[in-house]
Amino acid sequence: MSQQPEPPTEGDEEFERKVQQRMADQQEDGADEDPTDVAQEDHKSEVPELEENEESPVDPGSV
């Protein structure tokens, strides 16, 4: 057990770096080819609009 002088932090750093590289690779590779990415962004933009739309019909419906 004393054969591992490196702390667990080093392993964590390596893992984080691998994850970051993978994410960047996925973004570069799928940002242009992934239609889901675009659809998700479009959906996010529609969320706030939906909230405002929901408030409008609530007012006249309550009256």
Residue pairs with C-beta under 8 A, 6 or more apart in sequence:
30 37
31 37
